[in-house]
Amino acid sequence: MPVGPDLAKSQDIIRIRKKRKKHSGRKALLIVVAVIVCVFGVVGGAAALYFNSINQALSFEDKETIESLKSVLEPVVVDDEKGEQPYYVLVLGSDAREGDTASRSDVIILTRVDPSNGLITMVSIPRDTMVELEGYGRQKINAAYAYGGAAGAVEAVSAFAGVPISHYAEIHFEELEELVDMLGGVWVDVPVTNDETGSSNSGMHIEAGEQLLNGEQALAFARERYGYVRGDFQRADNQRILAEAIVKKVLSSSPIDLPGTIQKLAGCVSTDYDLTAIIDLARQFQSTSTTFYSALAPSSTMTLDGVSYVVVDPTDWAAMMERVDAGEDPTAVEADAPVSDEAPAEGESPGAEAGSA
């Protein structure tokens, strides 16, 4: 064992080695931290890009639509004790088919969303419903979309129903088939065989009963009207049934799969909702048992100056909306309407017995 100066030198060496080890340990720790930060930075950046890409897909392509919607949509009321209050969403189905010069809002569904009580109420307003549009006079309600776009439709439906509308969603029929296929199909209880009149316009036979519909079948189910005795009224029922089936499919997604499911939805839907808001809403409904109410506005048909209109009875309509606003089943006040035995001409609606899904 060294003594004297040699011992001191040995101790110095030991001390130096210890210092180097400490320094080396700190350096290693810094490297680990840096790697973790980089990894989380890359992951976080990728997640941000992923979320942004979905938000862009969900949003509208033109800024004018976005800004005009902001000016007509009412903020959701938030209670200090009860939290977010029930609110209304306007769901439109635009069907821009080949050869059309403009999209048509063939589907008009006023939807009340009540996350706290797990309740979703969908009310179809027939596209040919007669209304007075400022600057245009007597019109069918779907003309509001043609004249004023999404914001015009929101204003028209809000005034007609007497309720504020807080969100807007537009379904693009041309992508509906692909969406349903990407979701793996949707389970639907088909109420009526789609060619009961023998004059189906879809060219596809769909039997009544519960079944898994693929994209092609779902699109035919949503578009068919000539094959039904109740024509447009049955089609409106079918569209609500299909919308409910798609919502249920989205809500059945696990928390991990939910963003991916919404990404699929984004290819078919344009909305003012962003991804975070949709995920939060879905999780609220996933945490409780969800009840769906569904109804058709109490309607009958009439011809005025050679134009066929759907007329909504104001008394029955007010009573229905009162029940909807109270979170009750709206079907108790649906009115009967005469049944037309003939399929209508394009752009017209047959009479029907109003019903619900």
C-alpha positions as CSV (number, residue, x, y, z in Angstrom):
1,M,0.0,0.0,0.0
2,P,1.5,3.4,-1.0
3,V,2.5,5.8,1.8
4,G,3.4,9.5,1.9
5,P,3.2,11.3,-1.4
6,D,2.2,8.2,-3.2
7,L,-0.8,7.8,-0.9
8,A,-1.8,11.4,-1.5
9,K,-1.5,10.9,-5.2
10,S,-3.6,7.8,-5.1
11,Q,-6.3,9.7,-3.1
12,D,-6.1,12.5,-5.6
13,I,-6.7,10.0,-8.4
14,I,-9.6,8.6,-6.6
15,R,-11.1,12.0,-6.0
16,I,-10.7,12.9,-9.6
17,R,-12.3,9.7,-10.7
18,K,-15.2,10.3,-8.4
19,K,-15.7,13.8,-9.8
20,R,-15.6,12.4,-13.3
21,K,-18.2,9.8,-12.4
22,K,-20.5,12.5,-11.0
23,H,-20.0,14.6,-14.1
24,S,-20.5,11.6,-16.3
25,G,-23.8,10.7,-14.4
26,R,-25.1,14.2,-14.8
27,K,-24.3,14.2,-18.5
28,A,-26.1,10.8,-18.9
29,L,-29.1,12.2,-17.1
30,L,-29.2,15.2,-19.3
31,I,-29.0,13.0,-22.4
32,V,-31.9,10.9,-21.1
33,V,-33.9,14.0,-20.4
34,A,-33.1,15.4,-23.8
35,V,-34.1,12.2,-25.5
36,I,-37.4,12.1,-23.6
37,V,-38.1,15.7,-24.5
38,C,-37.3,15.0,-28.1
39,V,-39.5,11.9,-28.2
40,F,-42.4,13.7,-26.5
41,G,-41.8,16.7,-28.7
42,V,-42.0,14.5,-31.8
43,V,-45.0,12.6,-30.5
44,G,-46.7,15.8,-29.4
45,G,-45.9,17.5,-32.7
46,A,-47.2,14.5,-34.6
47,A,-50.4,14.4,-32.5
48,A,-50.9,18.2,-33.1
49,L,-50.5,17.6,-36.9
50,Y,-52.9,14.7,-36.7
51,F,-55.5,16.7,-34.8
52,N,-55.1,19.7,-37.1
53,S,-55.5,17.5,-40.2
54,I,-58.8,16.2,-38.8
55,N,-60.0,19.7,-37.9
56,Q,-59.2,20.8,-41.4
57,A,-61.2,17.9,-42.8
58,L,-64.2,18.7,-40.5
59,S,-64.2,22.4,-41.3
60,F,-65.6,24.1,-44.4
61,E,-63.3,24.9,-47.3
62,D,-64.3,28.5,-47.7
63,K,-63.8,31.1,-45.0
64,E,-67.0,32.9,-46.0
65,T,-69.1,29.9,-44.8
66,I,-67.1,29.7,-41.5
67,E,-67.5,33.4,-40.8
68,S,-71.2,33.5,-41.8
69,L,-72.0,30.6,-39.5
70,K,-70.3,32.3,-36.6
71,S,-72.6,35.2,-37.0
72,V,-75.8,33.2,-36.8
73,L,-75.0,30.3,-34.4
74,E,-75.9,31.0,-30.7
75,P,-73.4,30.1,-27.9
76,V,-74.3,27.1,-25.8
77,V,-75.6,28.2,-22.4
78,V,-73.4,27.0,-19.5
79,D,-74.9,26.9,-16.0
80,D,-72.6,27.4,-13.0
81,E,-74.1,24.5,-11.2
82,K,-75.5,22.2,-14.0
83,G,-72.8,22.8,-16.6
84,E,-73.6,22.8,-20.3
85,Q,-77.3,23.1,-21.0
86,P,-79.2,21.3,-23.8
87,Y,-78.7,22.9,-27.2
88,Y,-79.8,22.5,-30.8
89,V,-77.8,21.3,-33.8
90,L,-79.0,21.7,-37.4
91,V,-78.1,18.6,-39.5
92,L,-78.4,19.1,-43.2
93,G,-77.8,16.5,-45.9
94,S,-76.6,18.1,-49.1
95,D,-76.9,15.9,-52.3
96,A,-74.8,17.4,-55.1
97,R,-75.4,14.8,-57.8
98,E,-73.8,14.8,-61.2
99,G,-75.4,17.3,-63.5
100,D,-76.7,19.5,-60.6
101,T,-75.8,23.2,-60.7
102,A,-76.1,23.5,-56.9
103,S,-76.4,21.4,-53.8
104,R,-79.8,20.7,-52.4
105,S,-80.5,20.3,-48.7
106,D,-82.6,17.2,-49.1
107,V,-82.2,16.3,-45.4
108,I,-83.2,18.7,-42.7
109,I,-82.9,17.3,-39.1
110,L,-83.2,19.6,-36.1
111,T,-81.4,17.9,-33.3
112,R,-81.6,18.6,-29.6
113,V,-78.5,17.5,-27.7
114,D,-78.7,17.0,-23.9
115,P,-75.3,15.5,-22.8
116,S,-76.1,15.8,-19.0
117,N,-79.2,13.5,-19.4
118,G,-77.9,11.4,-22.2
119,L,-80.7,12.4,-24.6
120,I,-80.6,13.1,-28.3
121,T,-83.9,14.2,-30.1
122,M,-84.1,14.3,-33.9
123,V,-86.9,16.0,-35.7
124,S,-87.2,15.9,-39.5
125,I,-88.5,19.0,-41.3
126,P,-89.7,18.0,-44.8
127,R,-87.6,19.8,-47.4
128,D,-90.7,21.0,-49.2
129,T,-92.1,22.7,-46.1
130,M,-93.7,26.1,-47.1
131,V,-92.1,29.1,-45.5
132,E,-91.7,32.8,-46.1
133,L,-88.1,33.8,-46.8
134,E,-87.1,37.4,-46.4
135,G,-86.4,38.8,-49.9
136,Y,-87.7,35.7,-51.7
137,G,-91.4,35.4,-50.5
138,R,-93.1,32.0,-50.4
139,Q,-90.5,29.2,-50.8
140,K,-89.8,25.6,-49.8
141,I,-87.6,25.6,-46.8
142,N,-84.7,23.9,-48.5
143,A,-84.4,27.0,-50.8
144,A,-82.8,28.8,-47.8
145,Y,-79.7,26.7,-48.3
146,A,-79.6,27.5,-52.0
147,Y,-80.0,31.2,-51.4
148,G,-78.0,31.7,-48.2
149,G,-75.8,28.6,-47.8
150,A,-75.3,27.1,-44.4
151,A,-76.0,30.3,-42.5
152,G,-79.2,30.9,-44.5
153,A,-80.4,27.4,-43.6
154,V,-79.6,28.0,-39.9
155,E,-81.6,31.3,-39.9
156,A,-84.6,29.8,-41.7
157,V,-84.8,26.6,-39.5
158,S,-84.2,28.6,-36.3
159,A,-87.0,31.0,-37.2
160,F,-89.3,28.2,-38.3
161,A,-88.8,26.1,-35.1
162,G,-88.5,29.1,-32.7
163,V,-85.3,27.8,-31.1
164,P,-81.7,29.0,-31.1
165,I,-79.2,26.8,-33.0
166,S,-75.7,26.4,-31.6
167,H,-74.0,24.0,-34.0
168,Y,-74.2,23.0,-37.6
169,A,-73.3,19.8,-39.4
170,E,-73.6,19.1,-43.1
171,I,-73.6,15.5,-44.4
172,H,-72.3,15.0,-48.0
173,F,-74.3,12.2,-49.6
174,E,-71.6,11.5,-52.2
175,E,-69.3,10.4,-49.4
176,L,-71.9,8.6,-47.3
177,E,-71.4,5.2,-48.9
178,E,-67.6,5.3,-48.3
179,L,-68.1,6.4,-44.7
180,V,-70.5,3.5,-43.8
181,D,-68.1,1.0,-45.4
182,M,-65.1,2.5,-43.4
183,L,-67.2,2.1,-40.2
184,G,-67.7,-1.5,-41.0
185,G,-71.4,-1.1,-41.9
186,V,-74.2,0.0,-39.6
187,W,-77.0,-1.9,-37.9
188,V,-80.4,-0.6,-39.0
189,D,-83.9,-1.8,-38.3
190,V,-85.4,-1.2,-41.7
191,P,-89.1,-0.3,-41.1
192,V,-90.5,-1.0,-44.6
193,T,-89.3,-3.0,-47.6
194,N,-88.0,-0.3,-50.0
195,D,-89.9,-1.3,-53.1
196,E,-93.5,-1.7,-51.7
197,T,-94.9,0.3,-54.6
198,G,-93.0,-1.6,-57.2
199,S,-91.2,1.5,-58.5
200,S,-88.0,1.8,-56.5
201,N,-85.6,4.6,-57.7
202,S,-82.6,2.9,-56.1
203,G,-82.6,-0.3,-58.1
204,M,-81.8,-2.1,-54.9
205,H,-84.1,-4.4,-52.8
206,I,-83.8,-4.0,-49.0
207,E,-86.2,-6.1,-46.9
208,A,-87.8,-4.8,-43.8
209,G,-86.1,-5.9,-40.5
210,E,-82.9,-5.5,-38.5
211,Q,-79.8,-5.9,-40.6
212,L,-76.2,-4.7,-41.1
213,L,-76.2,-2.3,-44.1
214,N,-73.1,-1.7,-46.1
215,G,-72.3,1.7,-47.7
216,E,-74.2,1.1,-51.0
217,Q,-77.3,-0.2,-49.1
218,A,-77.2,2.7,-46.6
219,L,-77.1,5.2,-49.4
220,A,-80.0,3.6,-51.2
221,F,-81.9,3.5,-47.9
222,A,-81.4,7.2,-47.3
223,R,-82.3,8.2,-50.9
224,E,-85.2,6.0,-51.7
225,R,-88.6,7.6,-52.0
226,Y,-90.5,6.3,-55.0
227,G,-90.6,2.8,-53.6
228,Y,-92.6,3.9,-50.6
229,V,-96.3,4.6,-50.3
230,R,-95.3,7.4,-47.9
231,G,-92.7,8.8,-50.3
232,D,-90.6,11.6,-48.9
233,F,-92.1,11.1,-45.5
234,Q,-90.7,7.6,-45.3
235,R,-87.4,8.8,-46.7
236,A,-87.2,11.4,-43.9
237,D,-87.8,8.6,-41.3
238,N,-85.1,6.5,-42.9
239,Q,-82.6,9.3,-42.8
240,R,-83.1,9.8,-39.1
241,I,-82.8,6.1,-38.5
242,L,-79.5,6.0,-40.5
243,A,-78.2,9.1,-38.7
244,E,-79.0,7.5,-35.3
245,A,-77.2,4.3,-36.4
246,I,-74.1,6.2,-37.4
247,V,-74.1,8.1,-34.1
248,K,-74.4,4.8,-32.2
249,K,-71.5,3.4,-34.2
250,V,-69.3,6.4,-33.3
251,L,-70.3,6.2,-29.6
252,S,-69.4,2.5,-29.6
253,S,-65.7,3.3,-30.3
254,S,-63.2,2.9,-27.5
255,P,-61.5,6.1,-26.2
256,I,-58.4,5.1,-28.1
257,D,-60.2,4.4,-31.4
258,L,-62.5,7.5,-31.1
259,P,-60.2,10.0,-32.9
260,G,-59.7,7.5,-35.8
261,T,-63.5,7.0,-36.0
262,I,-64.0,10.8,-36.2
263,Q,-61.3,11.0,-38.8
264,K,-63.4,8.6,-40.9
265,L,-66.5,10.8,-40.2
266,A,-64.7,13.9,-41.3
267,G,-64.6,12.7,-44.9
268,C,-68.4,12.9,-45.0
269,V,-69.3,15.7,-42.7
270,S,-68.5,19.4,-42.5
271,T,-69.2,21.2,-39.2
272,D,-68.3,24.0,-36.9
273,Y,-67.4,21.4,-34.2
274,D,-63.7,20.7,-33.8
275,L,-62.2,17.3,-33.0
276,T,-61.7,18.1,-29.3
277,A,-65.3,19.2,-28.9
278,I,-66.6,16.0,-30.6
279,I,-64.4,13.8,-28.5
280,D,-65.6,15.5,-25.3
281,L,-69.2,15.2,-26.4
282,A,-68.9,11.6,-27.3
283,R,-67.3,10.8,-24.0
284,Q,-70.1,12.5,-22.1
285,F,-72.6,10.3,-23.9
286,Q,-70.4,7.2,-23.5
287,S,-70.5,7.7,-19.7
288,T,-74.2,7.3,-19.5
289,S,-77.1,5.4,-21.1
290,T,-78.2,7.3,-24.3
291,T,-81.8,7.7,-25.2
292,F,-82.8,8.6,-28.8
293,Y,-86.1,10.3,-29.6
294,S,-87.1,10.7,-33.2
295,A,-90.1,12.4,-35.0
296,L,-91.3,13.9,-38.2
297,A,-92.8,17.4,-38.1
298,P,-96.7,17.1,-38.2
299,S,-97.3,17.6,-41.9
300,S,-99.7,17.4,-44.8
301,T,-99.5,18.4,-48.5
302,M,-101.1,21.1,-50.6
303,T,-100.7,22.5,-54.1
304,L,-100.6,26.3,-54.4
305,D,-100.3,28.1,-57.7
306,G,-99.3,24.8,-59.3
307,V,-96.5,24.1,-56.8
308,S,-96.7,21.2,-54.3
309,Y,-95.8,22.2,-50.7
310,V,-95.6,20.4,-47.4
311,V,-97.6,22.3,-44.8
312,V,-96.8,22.0,-41.1
313,D,-99.7,22.5,-38.7
314,P,-98.6,25.4,-36.5
315,T,-100.5,24.3,-33.4
316,D,-99.3,20.7,-33.6
317,W,-95.8,22.0,-34.4
318,A,-95.7,24.3,-31.4
319,A,-96.9,21.5,-29.2
320,M,-94.2,19.1,-30.5
321,M,-91.4,21.7,-30.1
322,E,-92.6,22.3,-26.5
323,R,-92.1,18.6,-25.8
324,V,-88.8,18.5,-27.5
325,D,-87.5,21.5,-25.6
326,A,-88.7,19.9,-22.3
327,G,-86.7,16.7,-23.2
328,E,-89.9,14.6,-23.7
329,D,-90.9,12.2,-26.4
330,P,-92.2,14.4,-29.3
331,T,-94.2,11.7,-31.1
332,A,-97.3,12.0,-28.9
333,V,-98.4,15.1,-30.9
334,E,-97.7,13.9,-34.5
335,A,-100.6,14.6,-36.8
336,D,-102.0,12.3,-39.5
337,A,-101.7,13.3,-43.1
338,P,-103.4,11.8,-46.1
339,V,-101.6,9.1,-48.0
340,S,-100.8,9.5,-51.7
341,D,-101.0,6.3,-53.8
342,E,-98.8,7.8,-56.6
343,A,-95.1,8.5,-56.5
344,P,-94.6,12.3,-56.9
345,A,-92.7,14.1,-59.6
346,E,-89.2,15.2,-58.9
347,G,-89.2,18.0,-56.4
348,E,-92.7,17.2,-55.0
349,S,-93.6,15.5,-51.8
350,P,-96.5,13.0,-51.4
351,G,-99.0,13.1,-48.6
352,A,-98.3,10.8,-45.7
353,E,-99.1,9.7,-42.3
354,A,-96.5,11.3,-40.2
355,G,-94.5,8.8,-38.2
356,S,-91.4,8.4,-36.1
357,A,-88.5,6.0,-36.2
